[in-house]
Amino acid sequence: MDIQDKNARGADEKVLVTPEGKTWIDTDTYRGRSGIERVVVSPGVTQIFDHAFAFCPDLKSVTLPESLVSLDIGVFEGCSRLEEIVLPEGLHQIGGMRFDDTGAFEGCVSLKRISIPAGTKIGSHTLRSCTALEEVIFGDGPKELPHAVFESCTSLKSIVIPEGVKEIAREAFLGCTSLEHVVLPESLTEIYSEAFSGCTSLEHVVLPESLTWFASEVFSGCTSLKSIVIPEGVERIPDRAFSGCMALCEVTMSESTKFGEQSFEDTPLQARMLKKVEERRAAYRAIKERPRRRLAPEEIYALKTVLIENDLLITALKFSRGYRGLGGSNPSSDWIREVDEQIPLSDLAGKAPYTQFGWYVRAVVDDIVYLTYGLEEDAAIHSFDEDGCYWQGLSAYDTEGSTSIRAVYERVDR
């Protein structure tokens, strides 16, 4: 429903007061109108639809009613002279959540500060390209900072992300070239790709202990970043996470934290980290190439949980007894089970050597589960190691196919 100028304009033609008795302002109602410097949205309005005031070239300030609960996508997009807006405490949502939704204040290049009320859900691109934005104040934290919410806010120097935020989405602060100081909450668990990419003034950032995962290129191109401490909960540093961080000379992380050839590419740390990668590979090759032999008694250890690949965790050993069906010799394709016995590794701790259905669990040595079929001197030794199973993909069979052992594994939540 259109709102006519004759009903909306106040005595001062530069001030627009929306008509009373309306509960919404329709899509594109005032889009591109020139000459309006101030907007007063009348009490009772609960929703302002898409692009209602977008690209109003002279708009400088907006007064919103306490009744307002929703600002839709692109409501004030491209209002290049907008300097001041106060968001009401009852506001539930700003913008949309889709990847390609236009931000409610996207391209408001004169807006210097904004306060986000407690409980307000922020949409994608909400303040993208607000190049004059210097201050953002949050009420109680939202659960996440969405995609590209502050992208290219080139005047933003400092921000405190409130407690309660668990995720920072892709490109949230991409290209915030003046950002020097950021405080991350203890509630934060995940940071997605390019979240802080291109923040060329950022020298230090403290990652909270609650953090368990971050994606590729998360700090790529942060050319002033000097040091970083990786929390123990982060198991792997992905490729290009710190690529192009030309000042990065110090990284602190757990010995168990894994990283790849490209994790620190184009940084002063690159050569050192590549050397560690090669040392780790050489150590693993040495284990793989070690001749299989009967273990000496002093080499027998209690079973323990074994990490395999990147995100799989062996939690139990499953013993099976049965017989082969007709029509083939491969026990993995025609295996008919009579008995299954699944033993959690935690229950086996301290009990090795352990035997079940003829399988003899020998030990865990260097994070490898060793087992044989039978107790003879010449029994073959099979192993499950950190990169997968040595034989037949996480399972092994005796020569007759009458018994089998399988590593039961679970995928670690990311």
C-alpha positions as CSV (number, residue, x, y, z in Angstrom):
1,M,0.0,0.0,0.0
2,D,1.5,3.4,-1.0
3,I,1.6,6.3,1.4
4,Q,0.9,9.5,-0.4
5,D,3.2,12.5,0.0
6,K,0.2,14.8,0.9
7,N,-0.5,12.6,3.9
8,A,3.1,12.1,4.9
9,R,4.9,15.4,4.6
10,G,5.1,17.7,7.6
11,A,5.0,21.5,7.4
12,D,8.8,21.4,6.8
13,E,9.1,19.8,3.4
14,K,12.5,18.4,4.4
15,V,10.8,16.4,7.2
16,L,8.7,13.3,6.4
17,V,6.3,12.0,9.0
18,T,4.6,8.8,8.1
19,P,0.8,8.6,8.4
20,E,-0.6,7.5,11.8
21,G,-2.8,4.4,11.9
22,K,-0.5,2.4,9.7
23,T,1.3,-0.7,11.1
24,W,3.8,-1.1,8.2
25,I,5.6,0.8,5.5
26,D,5.4,-1.0,2.2
27,T,8.3,-2.1,-0.1
28,D,10.0,0.8,-2.1
29,T,7.5,3.4,-0.7
30,Y,10.0,6.2,-0.6
31,R,12.9,4.6,-2.5
32,G,15.1,7.2,-4.2
33,R,13.1,10.2,-3.0
34,S,15.2,13.4,-3.0
35,G,14.8,16.4,-0.7
36,I,13.9,14.4,2.5
37,E,16.5,15.1,5.2
38,R,14.7,13.6,8.2
39,V,12.2,10.8,8.6
40,V,9.9,10.3,11.6
41,V,8.1,6.9,11.6
42,S,4.8,7.3,13.4
43,P,4.0,5.2,16.5
44,G,2.3,1.9,15.8
45,V,4.4,0.9,12.9
46,T,5.8,-2.6,13.5
47,Q,7.5,-3.4,10.2
48,I,9.3,-1.6,7.5
49,F,9.5,-3.6,4.3
50,D,12.3,-4.1,1.7
51,H,14.0,-0.9,0.5
52,A,11.3,1.4,1.8
53,F,13.8,4.3,2.2
54,A,16.7,3.0,0.0
55,F,18.8,5.5,-1.9
56,C,17.2,8.6,-0.5
57,P,20.2,10.9,-1.3
58,D,19.5,13.7,1.2
59,L,18.3,11.6,4.2
60,K,20.4,12.5,7.3
61,S,18.5,11.2,10.4
62,V,15.7,8.8,11.2
63,T,13.4,8.5,14.3
64,L,11.9,5.0,14.8
65,P,9.0,4.2,17.1
66,E,9.2,1.8,20.1
67,S,6.6,-0.4,18.4
68,L,9.0,-1.4,15.6
69,V,10.0,-5.1,15.6
70,S,11.4,-5.6,12.1
71,L,13.5,-3.8,9.5
72,D,13.6,-5.8,6.3
73,I,16.4,-6.1,3.7
74,G,17.9,-2.9,2.3
75,V,15.5,-0.6,4.1
76,F,18.1,2.3,4.2
77,E,20.5,0.9,1.6
78,G,22.6,3.5,-0.1
79,C,21.4,6.5,2.0
80,S,24.8,8.1,1.6
81,R,24.2,11.1,3.9
82,L,22.5,9.1,6.8
83,E,24.4,10.1,10.0
84,E,22.1,9.2,12.9
85,I,19.7,6.5,13.7
86,V,18.5,5.1,17.1
87,L,17.1,1.6,17.1
88,P,14.3,0.8,19.5
89,E,14.8,-1.7,22.3
90,G,11.9,-3.9,21.1
91,L,13.5,-4.5,17.6
92,H,13.6,-8.2,16.9
93,Q,15.4,-8.4,13.5
94,I,17.5,-6.3,11.1
95,G,17.6,-7.5,7.5
96,G,17.5,-11.0,6.1
97,M,19.5,-14.1,6.8
98,R,20.1,-15.3,3.3
99,F,23.6,-15.2,1.8
100,D,22.6,-12.7,-0.9
101,D,20.3,-10.5,1.1
102,T,21.1,-6.7,0.9
103,G,22.0,-5.2,4.3
104,A,19.5,-2.9,6.0
105,F,22.2,-0.1,6.2
106,E,24.5,-1.3,3.5
107,G,26.4,1.5,1.8
108,C,25.4,4.2,4.4
109,V,28.8,5.8,4.0
110,S,28.2,8.7,6.5
111,L,26.9,6.6,9.4
112,K,29.5,6.8,12.2
113,R,28.0,4.9,15.1
114,I,25.2,2.5,15.9
115,S,23.9,0.6,18.9
116,I,22.3,-2.8,18.5
117,P,19.6,-3.5,21.1
118,A,19.7,-6.6,23.2
119,G,18.1,-9.6,21.6
120,T,18.1,-8.1,18.1
121,K,19.0,-10.6,15.4
122,I,21.3,-9.1,12.8
123,G,21.0,-10.1,9.1
124,S,23.6,-10.6,6.4
125,H,25.5,-7.5,5.1
126,T,23.7,-5.3,7.7
127,L,26.5,-2.7,7.8
128,R,28.6,-3.6,4.9
129,S,30.5,-0.8,3.2
130,C,29.6,1.7,6.0
131,T,32.9,3.3,5.4
132,A,32.6,6.0,8.1
133,L,31.5,3.6,10.9
134,E,33.7,4.0,14.0
135,E,31.6,2.6,16.8
136,V,29.3,-0.4,17.3
137,I,27.7,-1.1,20.7
138,F,25.9,-4.3,21.4
139,G,23.3,-5.1,24.0
140,D,23.2,-8.8,25.1
141,G,24.9,-10.7,22.4
142,P,23.3,-12.4,19.4
143,K,24.1,-16.1,18.8
144,E,26.2,-15.3,15.7
145,L,27.6,-12.5,13.6
146,P,26.3,-13.2,10.1
147,H,27.8,-13.2,6.7
148,A,29.7,-10.0,5.8
149,V,27.9,-8.0,8.5
150,F,30.8,-5.5,8.8
151,E,32.6,-6.1,5.6
152,S,34.6,-3.1,4.3
153,C,33.8,-0.9,7.3
154,T,37.2,0.8,6.7
155,S,37.0,3.3,9.6
156,L,36.2,0.8,12.3
157,K,39.2,0.6,14.7
158,S,37.9,-1.4,17.6
159,I,35.0,-3.7,18.5
160,V,34.0,-5.8,21.5
161,I,32.0,-8.8,20.4
162,P,29.6,-9.6,23.3
163,E,29.3,-12.8,25.3
164,G,26.8,-15.2,23.8
165,V,28.1,-15.1,20.3
166,K,29.1,-18.6,19.3
167,E,29.9,-18.2,15.6
168,I,31.4,-15.5,13.4
169,A,30.3,-16.1,9.8
170,R,32.2,-15.7,6.5
171,E,33.7,-12.4,5.7
172,A,32.2,-10.8,8.8
173,F,35.1,-8.2,9.1
174,L,36.6,-8.7,5.6
175,G,38.5,-5.7,4.5
176,C,38.2,-3.7,7.8
177,T,41.5,-2.1,7.1
178,S,41.6,0.2,10.2
179,L,40.6,-2.5,12.7
180,E,43.3,-2.6,15.4
181,H,41.6,-4.2,18.4
182,V,39.0,-6.9,18.6
183,V,37.7,-8.7,21.7
184,L,36.3,-12.1,21.2
185,P,33.9,-13.7,23.7
186,E,34.5,-16.8,25.7
187,S,31.3,-18.2,24.2
188,L,32.9,-18.3,20.7
189,T,33.4,-21.8,19.2
190,E,33.7,-21.3,15.4
191,I,35.0,-18.7,13.0
192,Y,34.3,-19.1,9.3
193,S,36.4,-18.4,6.2
194,E,37.8,-14.9,5.6
195,A,36.1,-13.5,8.8
196,F,39.1,-11.2,9.4
197,S,40.8,-11.4,6.1
198,G,42.4,-8.2,4.9
199,C,42.3,-6.5,8.3
200,T,45.7,-4.9,7.6
201,S,45.9,-2.9,10.9
202,L,45.3,-5.8,13.2
203,E,48.4,-6.6,15.2
204,H,47.2,-8.9,18.0
205,V,44.1,-11.0,18.6
206,V,43.3,-13.3,21.5
207,L,41.5,-16.4,20.5
208,P,39.3,-17.7,23.4
209,E,39.8,-21.1,24.9
210,S,36.3,-22.0,23.9
211,L,37.3,-21.9,20.2
212,T,37.3,-25.4,18.6
213,W,37.4,-24.6,14.9
214,F,38.2,-22.0,12.3
215,A,38.1,-22.1,8.5
216,S,40.6,-21.3,5.8
217,E,41.8,-17.8,5.1
218,V,40.3,-16.6,8.4
219,F,43.2,-14.2,9.0
220,S,44.7,-14.1,5.5
221,G,46.2,-10.8,4.4
222,C,46.4,-9.5,8.0
223,T,49.7,-7.9,7.2
224,S,50.3,-6.4,10.6
225,L,49.5,-9.5,12.7
226,K,52.6,-10.3,14.8
227,S,51.6,-13.2,16.9
228,I,48.8,-15.7,17.6
229,V,48.0,-18.3,20.3
230,I,46.0,-21.2,19.1
231,P,43.7,-22.7,21.8
232,E,44.2,-26.3,22.7
233,G,40.7,-27.2,21.5
234,V,41.6,-26.4,17.9
235,E,42.8,-29.7,16.4
236,R,43.8,-28.5,12.9
237,I,44.9,-25.2,11.3
238,P,43.4,-25.2,7.8
239,D,45.1,-24.2,4.6
240,R,45.8,-20.5,4.0
241,A,44.5,-19.6,7.5
242,F,47.3,-17.1,8.0
243,S,48.5,-16.7,4.3
244,G,50.0,-13.3,3.6
245,C,50.5,-12.4,7.3
246,M,53.8,-10.8,6.5
247,A,54.6,-9.7,10.1
248,L,53.6,-13.0,11.7
249,C,56.7,-14.3,13.5
250,E,55.3,-16.1,16.5
251,V,52.6,-18.8,16.8
252,T,51.9,-20.8,20.0
253,M,50.0,-24.0,19.8
254,S,49.7,-27.5,21.2
255,E,52.1,-30.2,20.0
256,S,49.0,-32.2,18.9
257,T,47.6,-29.4,16.7
258,K,47.9,-30.3,13.1
259,F,48.6,-27.9,10.1
260,G,49.4,-28.2,6.5
261,E,51.8,-26.9,3.9
262,Q,49.7,-23.9,3.1
263,S,48.5,-22.9,6.6
264,F,51.3,-20.3,7.0
265,E,52.1,-19.6,3.4
266,D,53.7,-16.2,2.6
267,T,54.6,-15.6,6.2
268,P,58.0,-15.5,8.0
269,L,57.0,-18.8,9.6
270,Q,56.5,-20.6,6.3
271,A,59.9,-22.3,6.1
272,R,59.9,-23.4,9.7
273,M,56.4,-24.8,9.5
274,L,57.1,-26.7,6.2
275,K,60.1,-28.3,8.0
276,K,57.8,-29.5,10.8
277,V,55.3,-30.9,8.2
278,E,58.1,-32.9,6.6
279,E,59.4,-34.1,9.9
280,R,55.9,-35.3,10.9
281,R,55.6,-37.1,7.5
282,A,59.0,-38.7,7.9
283,A,58.1,-40.0,11.3
284,Y,54.9,-41.5,10.0
285,R,56.7,-43.1,7.1
286,A,59.1,-44.7,9.5
287,I,56.2,-46.2,11.5
288,K,54.6,-47.5,8.3
289,E,57.8,-49.0,6.9
290,R,58.8,-50.6,10.2
291,P,58.9,-54.4,9.7
292,R,56.0,-56.3,11.4
293,R,57.3,-58.6,14.1
294,R,56.2,-60.3,17.3
295,L,56.2,-57.6,20.1
296,A,58.4,-58.0,23.0
297,P,56.6,-58.0,26.5
298,E,58.0,-54.6,27.4
299,E,56.3,-53.1,24.3
300,I,52.8,-54.1,25.4
301,Y,50.7,-51.2,26.5
302,A,47.1,-50.6,27.6
303,L,44.7,-49.9,24.8
304,K,43.6,-46.3,24.4
305,T,41.5,-44.2,22.1
306,V,43.2,-43.6,18.7
307,L,42.6,-40.6,16.4
308,I,42.5,-41.5,12.7
309,E,42.4,-39.2,9.7
310,N,41.3,-35.7,10.6
311,D,38.0,-36.1,12.4
312,L,37.4,-39.8,13.1
313,L,37.9,-41.3,16.5
314,I,38.2,-45.0,17.2
315,T,36.0,-45.8,20.2
316,A,35.7,-49.5,20.2
317,L,36.7,-52.8,18.7
318,K,34.0,-55.0,17.2
319,F,34.6,-58.8,17.1
320,S,32.4,-61.0,14.8
321,R,32.1,-64.7,14.3
322,G,30.2,-66.3,11.5
323,Y,30.6,-68.1,8.2
324,R,31.0,-67.2,4.5
325,G,28.0,-67.5,2.2
326,L,28.0,-69.1,-1.2
327,G,29.2,-67.5,-4.4
328,G,32.5,-65.8,-3.5
329,S,35.7,-65.9,-1.5
330,N,35.8,-62.3,-0.3
331,P,34.6,-62.3,3.3
332,S,33.8,-58.6,3.2
333,S,31.1,-59.1,0.5
334,D,29.5,-62.4,1.6
335,W,30.0,-62.4,5.4
336,I,27.1,-63.8,7.4
337,R,27.4,-63.0,11.1
338,E,26.4,-65.3,13.9
339,V,27.8,-63.3,16.8
340,D,28.9,-59.7,17.3
341,E,30.8,-58.5,20.3
342,Q,31.6,-54.8,20.6
343,I,34.1,-53.8,23.2
344,P,34.7,-50.1,24.0
345,L,38.4,-49.2,24.2
346,S,37.8,-47.7,27.6
347,D,36.7,-51.1,28.9
348,L,39.9,-52.7,27.5
349,A,42.2,-50.2,29.1
350,G,44.8,-52.0,31.2
351,K,43.6,-55.4,29.9
352,A,45.9,-55.9,26.9
353,P,46.8,-58.4,25.8
354,Y,43.1,-59.4,25.1
355,T,41.6,-62.2,23.1
356,Q,38.2,-62.7,21.5
357,F,37.0,-65.2,18.8
358,G,40.6,-66.1,18.1
359,W,41.7,-62.5,17.6
360,Y,44.5,-61.4,19.9
361,V,44.7,-57.7,20.6
362,R,48.4,-57.2,21.3
363,A,48.9,-53.6,22.3
364,V,48.8,-50.0,21.4
365,V,52.3,-48.7,20.5
366,D,52.9,-45.2,19.0
367,D,49.1,-44.8,18.7
368,I,48.7,-48.0,16.6
369,V,46.4,-50.8,17.7
370,Y,48.3,-54.1,17.1
371,L,46.4,-57.3,16.7
372,T,47.0,-60.9,15.4
373,Y,44.8,-63.8,14.6
374,G,45.9,-66.7,16.8
375,L,48.8,-66.9,19.2
376,E,51.3,-68.7,17.0
377,E,54.8,-67.4,16.5
378,D,54.2,-66.6,12.9
379,A,50.8,-65.0,13.3
380,A,50.4,-61.9,11.1
381,I,50.2,-58.6,12.8
382,H,47.6,-56.1,11.5
383,S,47.3,-52.5,12.6
384,F,44.9,-49.5,12.8
385,D,46.9,-46.3,12.6
386,E,46.2,-42.6,12.6
387,D,45.6,-42.4,8.9
388,G,43.3,-45.4,8.6
389,C,43.5,-49.1,8.7
390,Y,46.5,-50.9,7.4
391,W,44.5,-53.7,5.8
392,Q,41.0,-53.9,4.3
393,G,39.8,-50.4,5.4
394,L,39.2,-50.4,9.1
395,S,38.6,-54.2,9.3
396,A,40.6,-57.4,9.1
397,Y,39.6,-61.1,8.6
398,D,41.3,-64.4,9.4
399,T,42.4,-66.6,6.5
400,E,39.3,-68.8,6.7
401,G,36.9,-65.8,6.9
402,S,35.2,-67.3,10.0
403,T,36.0,-64.4,12.4
404,S,36.7,-60.7,11.9
405,I,37.6,-57.6,13.9
406,R,36.6,-54.1,13.0
407,A,37.5,-50.7,14.4
408,V,34.3,-48.9,15.4
409,Y,34.8,-45.2,14.9
410,E,32.8,-41.9,15.3
411,R,33.1,-38.6,13.5
412,V,34.2,-35.8,15.8
413,D,31.8,-32.9,15.8
414,R,33.2,-29.8,14.0
